[in-house]
Amino acid sequence: MEDIAWRKPSACGDGNNCPEVAITSDSVYVRSTLQPAAIAQLTPAEWRDLVSAIRNGEFDL
C-alpha cells in the first residue's frame, strides 16, 4: 500500500479509540487507532453510502 495520510475526527483530540480515514484517488481506507493494522478498503461509492447511512442513523442502537 502506498504511503497514505491518515486523519481522525477533531472530536477525538488525543484519544486512542478513534476511527481514522485515508483517502486516495481510487480508494478510501478506514481503520481504528486501537488496531491500526486492520484496514478496510472501500470504493468512493461505498464510502459515500457508509457516511450517508451513519448520518441517517442506520447504525444507531
Phi, psi and omega in degrees: 000139179296163178286114184241156181264118180272141178231146174232159182300143179296335179296340180284337182056233178263015181299157181244020178229066187227154173282151174230146182228141173228129183245128175244184183294334183233359182212159172237127181253139181229138177209171176254145176294340178284331180224072186295342179279343180268100187244130174262135178250124181241153170282162176303323179294318178297320179297313178301317179297318180296312180298319178298316180297320178296314180297328180276001176078018183293344180250005179293140179268000000 
